[in-house]
Amino acid sequence: VTIVDNVLWGIRRELEAALSDDAKFLKHRGDWVETEAKRMLDRALRPDESFSSVAYKFTGEDGTEAAGEIDVLLRVGDVAVICEAKSARMKDGALRGGQALIDFMKKNITKAARQTGSAREALREPGRLIVDGKRLVLVIWEFNESLTMPADVTIPWVVSLNELDSITQTVEWPAQMVHFMRRRARLNERAFLAATDELDWWMHYLLHGLYFEDDEEVGRV
């Protein structure tokens, strides 16, 4: 081994495979990913309020009331940030692409998108959020479907924990992070550009902004 630190990465998949049926390990890994994601977002956004494991109620597709949970919820001024943390292990078949990768994406990314949509629904109605058995009230309802809280942003920002760590360490002020996430969401809506990873978008944002539309001023911040 030329670099000792690479030993962990070399045996990581073998360790995870051996522990894949260990319920205690899976719960610990899921909790750790959620805790780390919250820590990184808190560091970058410095929110007015920050919560973990927020229960909520919403109206399901069949019209009946259903329940869900937001892994991490932050309020930055009049902006609510929802984080759904996924710690699923990608199996070898999915790493090779094909249908196995598509199935993995559907199981995790699609699920996160649906959860985010349901959570946004709950945010629109006061009294639907519950933390430690108590109802949570966020003072943001008056901004629903306004310029400060668009109603049509439904595609989640999908980012790995390592990418999120690098991004949040280089954020200069909370408003910068909020602005980046809004611009990044706009790229998802338009679906006409792609990048290798999220750090490409972050560096492009820092250097040039994320304005690619004819009616926008390129480079505006």
BASEGU-205402 format. One line per 5 residues: number of its first residue (from 0); their letters; for each residue x, y, z of N, C-alpha, C, CB. Coordinates in steps of 0.02 Angstrom, whole numbers. Glycine has a CB too. Layout:
BEGIN
NUM) a) X,Y,Z,X,Y,Z,X,Y,Z,X,Y,Z | ...
END
This chain:
BEGIN
0) vtivd) 43,-60,0,0,0,0,44,62,0,-48,0,62 | 36,103,-52,79,163,-57,58,218,-9,78,189,-128 | -7,223,3,-33,273,49,-75,237,102,-75,328,12 | -54,241,164,-88,205,218,-161,223,223,-53,218,285 | -178,287,212,-247,309,218,-293,274,169,-251,384,208
5) nvlwg) -264,248,114,-306,214,64,-330,145,86,-267,207,0 | -301,120,140,-322,54,165,-397,54,181,-280,34,228 | -420,108,215,-490,113,234,-535,109,173,-503,177,272 | -516,147,120,-558,148,60,-554,80,24,-535,204,12 | -498,47,30,-490,-18,-3,-533,-72,28,-419,-39,-2
10) irrel) -542,-70,94,-580,-123,128,-650,-100,148,-542,-146,189 | -666,-38,132,-731,-10,154,-790,-52,129,-738,61,129 | -790,-69,64,-847,-105,37,-853,-175,66,-842,-109,-39 | -795,-206,81,-797,-272,112,-826,-269,183,-727,-303,114 | -807,-217,220,-833,-208,287,-909,-195,286,-798,-149,322
15) eaals) -931,-152,239,-1002,-136,235,-1042,-197,214,-1013,-79,185 | -1014,-237,169,-1050,-298,147,-1058,-346,206,-1012,-332,89 | -1005,-351,246,-1007,-397,303,-1057,-375,356,-938,-404,335 | -1069,-309,359,-1114,-281,411,-1183,-264,383,-1083,-219,442 | -1196,-281,320,-1257,-260,286,-1321,-286,319,-1256,-283,215
20) ddakf) -1316,-340,357,-1375,-368,390,-1378,-351,465,-1378,-443,381 | -1331,-310,487,-1328,-291,558,-1372,-230,570,-1254,-278,580 | -1429,-239,600,-1477,-185,610,-1447,-127,651,-1539,-211,645 | -1406,-145,701,-1375,-93,744,-1328,-50,703,-1338,-126,803 | -1288,-82,660,-1241,-44,618,-1279,1,569,-1195,-92,579
25) lkhrg) -1331,-25,537,-1368,14,488,-1401,75,520,-1421,-30,455 | -1428,66,580,-1458,123,615,-1405,174,634,-1496,99,678 | -1348,151,658,-1294,197,677,-1270,235,616,-1236,158,709 | -1262,201,559,-1238,235,499,-1289,287,476,-1226,184,443 | -1353,270,478,-1405,317,458,-1406,378,504,-1472,284,458
30) dwvet) -1402,367,569,-1401,422,617,-1340,466,607,-1402,395,689 | -1283,435,593,-1220,473,584,-1224,518,523,-1160,425,578 | -1250,492,467,-1256,531,406,-1301,591,418,-1283,488,348 | -1357,580,452,-1404,634,468,-1372,687,513,-1467,605,501 | -1336,664,565,-1304,710,611,-1250,751,577,-1273,672,669
35) eakrm) -1210,719,534,-1157,754,498,-1185,805,449,-1111,704,462 | -1238,785,413,-1269,831,366,-1295,893,402,-1326,796,327 | -1327,883,460,-1353,940,498,-1295,984,523,-1394,915,558 | -1241,953,546,-1184,992,570,-1155,1036,515,-1130,945,598 | -1150,1008,455,-1121,1046,399,-1167,1102,377,-1108,999,340
40) ldral) -1232,1090,375,-1279,1142,356,-1282,1197,409,-1349,1112,344 | -1280,1177,472,-1279,1227,527,-1217,1271,521,-1280,1191,596 | -1161,1241,504,-1098,1278,497,-1102,1330,442,-1040,1230,483 | -1133,1312,386,-1135,1357,329,-1191,1408,334,-1142,1318,266 | -1250,1386,357,-1308,1429,356,-1319,1470,420,-1369,1388,343
45) rpdes) -1291,1446,476,-1301,1478,540,-1376,1495,549,-1257,1542,546 | -1419,1445,548,-1491,1456,548,-1519,1487,611,-1526,1392,534 | -1576,1519,606,-1612,1545,664,-1640,1488,706,-1668,1593,642 | -1661,1435,672,-1686,1375,705,-1662,1314,668,-1764,1376,710 | -1648,1260,705,-1621,1199,675,-1650,1139,712,-1543,1198,676
50) fssva) -1678,1091,675,-1711,1034,707,-1693,969,671,-1787,1044,707 | -1695,914,709,-1685,847,682,-1748,806,694,-1623,812,713 | -1761,759,650,-1817,712,658,-1883,748,673,-1802,662,715 | -1904,789,625,-1966,827,632,-2024,787,602,-1960,897,598 | -2070,766,643,-2129,729,619,-2178,778,588,-2162,688,676
55) ykftg) -2216,754,539,-2266,798,509,-2323,756,480,-2234,842,453 | -2379,790,467,-2436,759,437,-2452,794,372,-2497,761,485 | -2475,755,322,-2493,784,258,-2549,743,227,-2431,786,211 | -2578,770,175,-2633,735,140,-2604,692,84,-2684,786,112 | -2615,627,88,-2587,581,39,-2623,584,-28,-2590,511,64
60) edgte) -2598,547,-77,-2626,547,-144,-2698,522,-145,-2584,506,-191 | -2716,479,-97,-2784,452,-95,-2831,496,-55,-2783,383,-65 | -2805,555,-32,-2847,602,5,-2849,592,79,-2915,598,-21 | -2817,539,104,-2816,526,176,-2754,558,207,-2817,450,190 | -2757,568,273,-2701,599,308,-2646,548,319,-2724,629,375
65) aagei) -2584,567,304,-2527,523,312,-2474,558,355,-2497,502,243 | -2426,519,379,-2373,546,422,-2305,536,390,-2375,514,492 | -2259,580,404,-2191,575,379,-2142,605,428,-2185,608,311 | -2079,607,408,-2028,636,452,-1975,672,410,-1995,582,496 | -1957,732,431,-1903,771,399,-1840,757,439,-1920,848,397
70) dvllr) -1788,733,406,-1725,717,441,-1695,780,473,-1675,685,392 | -1689,833,433,-1660,896,458,-1701,954,430,-1585,903,438 | -1721,1000,473,-1758,1059,453,-1724,1121,482,-1832,1055,475 | -1708,1169,439,-1676,1231,461,-1716,1291,437,-1603,1235,437 | -1718,1342,479,-1749,1405,458,-1696,1459,457,-1808,1425,504
75) vgdva) -1687,1489,399,-1640,1545,390,-1681,1605,369,-1583,1528,337 | -1698,1648,417,-1743,1703,401,-1810,1676,378,-1712,1749,346 | -1831,1695,316,-1895,1671,291,-1887,1612,243,-1931,1728,254 | -1829,1578,247,-1815,1521,204,-1812,1457,245,-1749,1531,165 | -1848,1406,223,-1846,1340,256,-1803,1293,214,-1917,1311,267
80) vicea) -1756,1259,245,-1713,1211,211,-1729,1141,238,-1637,1228,220 | -1748,1096,193,-1764,1027,211,-1708,981,187,-1832,1006,182 | -1684,938,230,-1631,890,211,-1656,819,225,-1565,904,250 | -1654,777,174,-1669,706,181,-1603,668,173,-1723,682,129 | -1579,636,227,-1514,601,226,-1525,527,208,-1479,608,295
85) ksarm) -1488,503,158,-1493,433,137,-1425,399,145,-1518,428,63 | -1423,343,181,-1359,309,193,-1357,240,161,-1348,302,268 | -1399,229,110,-1401,164,77,-1335,148,43,-1458,162,26 | -1315,84,45,-1253,63,13,-1268,43,-59,-1221,4,51 | -1228,70,-106,-1235,52,-176,-1198,-13,-189,-1209,108,-222
90) kdgal) -1234,-64,-211,-1205,-130,-223,-1164,-130,-287,-1259,-183,-226 | -1123,-181,-295,-1078,-185,-352,-1115,-181,-418,-1037,-249,-349 | -1173,-214,-421,-1212,-213,-483,-1232,-143,-503,-1273,-256,-476 | -1252,-102,-454,-1272,-33,-468,-1213,9,-490,-1305,-2,-406 | -1154,-6,-463,-1094,31,-482,-1077,21,-556,-1035,11,-439
95) rggqa) -1098,-36,-583,-1084,-50,-653,-1134,-17,-700,-1083,-125,-665 | -1187,12,-672,-1237,46,-712,-1295,1,-730,-1206,74,-775 | -1330,18,-783,-1386,-23,-806,-1447,-18,-761,-1364,-94,-811 | -1490,-70,-764,-1552,-70,-727,-1541,-68,-652,-1593,-130,-746 | -1486,-101,-629,-1473,-101,-557,-1462,-31,-530,-1412,-145,-541
100) lidfm) -1428,12,-569,-1417,81,-549,-1482,120,-550,-1365,115,-595 | -1523,108,-601,-1588,142,-606,-1632,123,-547,-1624,123,-673 | -1632,59,-528,-1672,37,-470,-1647,69,-406,-1669,-40,-464 | -1581,76,-399,-1553,108,-339,-1574,181,-336,-1475,103,-340 | -1572,216,-393,-1591,287,-395,-1665,295,-378,-1577,316,-465
105) kknit) -1708,250,-405,-1779,254,-391,-1793,244,-317,-1818,203,-432 | -1758,196,-288,-1770,179,-218,-1748,235,-171,-1734,116,-200 | -1696,271,-189,-1669,321,-143,-1683,393,-164,-1594,311,-136 | -1663,412,-226,-1671,482,-247,-1745,498,-257,-1633,494,-312 | -1782,453,-291,-1853,465,-302,-1891,469,-236,-1884,410,-347
110) kaarq) -1873,425,-189,-1904,426,-124,-1892,492,-88,-1879,368,-81 | -1830,517,-92,-1813,581,-60,-1852,638,-91,-1738,595,-66 | -1861,636,-157,-1899,689,-190,-1971,690,-167,-1895,681,-267 | -2000,630,-162,-2070,626,-139,-2077,648,-66,-2095,554,-147 | -2028,629,-25,-2029,650,45,-2025,726,51,-1973,617,84
115) tgsar) -1982,756,10,-1974,828,11,-2038,863,-10,-1916,850,-34 | -2072,835,-60,-2135,864,-82,-2188,861,-28,-2160,829,-144 | -2192,805,7,-2240,798,62,-2224,845,119,-2241,725,87 | -2159,852,133,-2139,897,187,-2155,970,170,-2063,891,201 | -2146,988,107,-2163,1056,86,-2237,1070,95,-2142,1068,13
120) ealre) -2277,1018,81,-2349,1023,90,-2365,1038,164,-2384,958,68 | -2330,1002,209,-2342,1012,280,-2320,1081,303,-2305,958,320 | -2267,1108,272,-2242,1174,291,-2293,1229,276,-2176,1188,255 | -2336,1216,227,-2384,1268,208,-2440,1277,258,-2413,1251,141 | -2449,1227,301,-2505,1230,349,-2478,1231,421,-2553,1170,339
125) pgrli) -2490,1284,459,-2467,1288,528,-2494,1229,570,-2489,1354,559 | -2453,1206,616,-2475,1154,662,-2464,1084,637,-2545,1163,678 | -2432,1076,578,-2422,1009,550,-2355,979,569,-2429,1012,475 | -2311,1019,597,-2244,995,615,-2240,980,690,-2191,1047,596 | -2207,925,708,-2202,905,778,-2130,886,795,-2250,845,792
130) vdgkr) -2104,915,848,-2037,900,873,-2041,880,946,-1988,962,864 | -2018,820,962,-2021,795,1031,-2092,798,1060,-1974,834,1076 | -2141,782,1018,-2210,780,1041,-2245,848,1044,-2213,750,1107 | -2209,902,1028,-2238,969,1031,-2244,998,961,-2195,1015,1076 | -2297,1036,951,-2307,1066,885,-2256,1122,874,-2379,1093,879
135) lvlvi) -2229,1123,813,-2179,1173,795,-2209,1223,748,-2117,1139,763 | -2199,1287,762,-2225,1340,720,-2166,1379,692,-2274,1387,759 | -2159,1379,625,-2108,1420,592,-2142,1481,562,-2071,1379,537 | -2113,1539,573,-2144,1601,549,-2125,1613,477,-2124,1661,594 | -2152,1570,432,-2136,1578,361,-2197,1568,317,-2081,1529,341
140) wefne) -2255,1558,347,-2314,1541,306,-2333,1597,257,-2373,1526,351 | -2323,1659,276,-2344,1714,233,-2302,1719,169,-2340,1780,270 | -2247,1682,167,-2204,1685,108,-2217,1628,58,-2132,1682,130 | -2266,1585,72,-2282,1530,27,-2300,1556,-42,-2338,1487,55 | -2274,1522,-94,-2288,1538,-163,-2271,1610,-179,-2361,1524,-179
145) sltmp) -2219,1636,-148,-2197,1704,-162,-2126,1701,-190,-2199,1748,-97 | -2097,1759,-203,-2029,1760,-230,-1979,1731,-181,-2010,1831,-248 | -1993,1736,-116,-1945,1710,-68,-1952,1636,-55,-1952,1747,-3 | -2009,1606,-75,-2018,1534,-67,-2059,1509,-126,-2054,1518,0 | -2027,1496,-183,-2062,1473,-243,-2101,1410,-229,-2013,1461,-300
150) advti) -2160,1404,-260,-2203,1346,-249,-2184,1287,-293,-2275,1365,-260 | -2144,1298,-346,-2133,1245,-395,-2063,1214,-390,-2143,1273,-463 | -2026,1226,-336,-1960,1195,-329,-1969,1128,-295,-1912,1241,-288 | -1971,1075,-334,-1985,1009,-306,-1927,960,-315,-2046,980,-338 | -1883,973,-363,-1827,927,-374,-1774,939,-320,-1797,936,-446
155) pwvvs) -1754,888,-283,-1705,898,-228,-1635,910,-254,-1705,839,-181 | -1596,944,-214,-1525,951,-228,-1491,889,-200,-1495,1018,-195 | -1466,847,-244,-1435,783,-224,-1360,794,-217,-1451,727,-275 | -1334,784,-156,-1263,797,-143,-1237,745,-95,-1253,868,-115 | -1176,722,-106,-1146,674,-60,-1122,710,2,-1087,636,-94
160) lneld) -1111,671,56,-1088,701,118,-1020,733,110,-1087,648,174 | -976,702,71,-909,730,59,-913,796,22,-865,680,21 | -956,799,-29,-965,861,-67,-994,915,-22,-1009,849,-129 | -1044,897,18,-1075,945,63,-1025,972,113,-1135,913,100 | -980,929,136,-928,951,183,-883,1003,151,-887,890,207
165) sitqt) -861,990,90,-816,1037,55,-851,1103,41,-791,1006,-10 | -914,1100,21,-951,1161,5,-963,1203,67,-1018,1143,-28 | -987,1171,121,-1003,1209,181,-942,1238,215,-1041,1166,230 | -884,1209,203,-822,1236,233,-799,1299,196,-767,1184,231 | -822,1309,134,-800,1366,95,-854,1420,87,-777,1344,27
170) vewpa) -911,1411,121,-963,1462,120,-940,1522,161,-1030,1434,147 | -949,1583,134,-927,1643,170,-981,1672,214,-904,1695,120 | -1044,1666,194,-1099,1692,235,-1162,1653,218,-1109,1769,224 | -1210,1647,264,-1270,1606,253,-1309,1623,190,-1315,1613,312 | -1317,1688,176,-1356,1708,117,-1326,1681,53,-1361,1784,113
175) qmvhf) -1260,1673,52,-1226,1645,-7,-1248,1573,-19,-1150,1649,2 | -1253,1534,34,-1273,1465,28,-1346,1460,5,-1264,1429,95 | -1389,1502,34,-1460,1502,14,-1466,1520,-60,-1500,1551,58 | -1429,1571,-81,-1432,1594,-150,-1407,1539,-198,-1390,1657,-160 | -1354,1505,-178,-1328,1450,-220,-1380,1395,-228,-1264,1420,-189
180) mrrra) -1413,1376,-173,-1462,1322,-177,-1522,1342,-221,-1487,1303,-107 | -1540,1406,-221,-1594,1428,-264,-1573,1425,-337,-1615,1501,-245 | -1512,1447,-351,-1488,1444,-420,-1479,1372,-442,-1421,1483,-427 | -1456,1329,-397,-1446,1258,-414,-1514,1225,-428,-1410,1221,-356 | -1565,1244,-390,-1632,1217,-401,-1658,1238,-469,-1680,1240,-346
185) rlner) -1641,1299,-491,-1662,1323,-556,-1632,1280,-612,-1642,1397,-565 | -1570,1258,-603,-1539,1215,-653,-1576,1149,-658,-1465,1203,-637 | -1598,1123,-602,-1637,1061,-602,-1703,1070,-639,-1651,1037,-530 | -1734,1128,-630,-1797,1142,-664,-1788,1144,-740,-1827,1207,-639 | -1736,1176,-763,-1726,1185,-834,-1697,1122,-866,-1679,1244,-847
190) aflaa) -1657,1084,-829,-1632,1018,-852,-1600,1021,-921,-1690,969,-854 | -1553,1068,-930,-1519,1072,-994,-1443,1073,-988,-1543,1133,-1032 | -1418,1069,-926,-1346,1068,-915,-1328,1013,-866,-1322,1137,-889 | -1268,986,-871,-1245,934,-826,-1173,948,-805,-1252,864,-858 | -1154,923,-746,-1086,930,-722,-1063,863,-693,-1081,986,-669
195) tdeld) -998,855,-686,-970,792,-660,-992,781,-588,-895,792,-665 | -987,832,-546,-1009,826,-477,-1030,895,-452,-954,796,-432 | -1055,897,-391,-1082,959,-364,-1028,1011,-350,-1119,946,-301 | -967,990,-340,-913,1038,-329,-900,1079,-392,-848,1002,-308 | -913,1050,-451,-907,1089,-513,-956,1147,-513,-919,1044,-574
200) wwmhy) -1018,1133,-493,-1067,1187,-491,-1049,1239,-438,-1137,1158,-477 | -1026,1216,-381,-1008,1263,-327,-951,1309,-349,-989,1225,-263 | -899,1281,-379,-843,1323,-401,-864,1370,-457,-784,1278,-424 | -907,1347,-502,-932,1391,-555,-973,1447,-525,-974,1351,-606 | -1012,1431,-474,-1052,1483,-441,-1006,1536,-410,-1097,1452,-387
205) llhgl) -953,1514,-375,-907,1561,-342,-871,1605,-393,-856,1523,-300 | -854,1576,-450,-815,1613,-500,-857,1655,-547,-773,1565,-539 | -914,1627,-568,-953,1660,-621,-1027,1667,-606,-945,1623,-684 | -1052,1633,-553,-1124,1630,-542,-1154,1571,-578,-1157,1696,-564 | -1220,1561,-571,-1254,1506,-606,-1311,1534,-648,-1281,1454,-554
210) yfedd) -1294,1581,-691,-1343,1612,-735,-1329,1590,-807,-1341,1690,-729 | -1376,1552,-835,-1367,1525,-902,-1426,1539,-948,-1354,1450,-899 | -1469,1584,-928,-1528,1599,-968,-1520,1663,-1006,-1590,1602,-924 | -1551,1668,-1065,-1542,1726,-1109,-1565,1791,-1077,-1580,1715,-1173 | -1616,1786,-1033,-1643,1846,-1003,-1609,1864,-937,-1716,1838,-993
215) eevgr) -1554,1829,-921,-1518,1843,-859,-1450,1873,-874,-1510,1779,-817 | -1427,1914,-829,-1362,1945,-836,-1308,1897,-812,-1359,2012,-797 | -1268,1871,-858,-1217,1822,-840,-1166,1853,-792,-1181,1796,-903 | -1151,1817,-739,-1103,1841,-691,-1134,1881,-635,-1052,1882,-725 | -1199,1894,-638,-1231,1932,-585,-1233,1890,-520,-1304,1954,-606
220) v) -1224,1922,-463,-1225,1886,-399,-1281,1914,-356,-1157,1893,-362
END
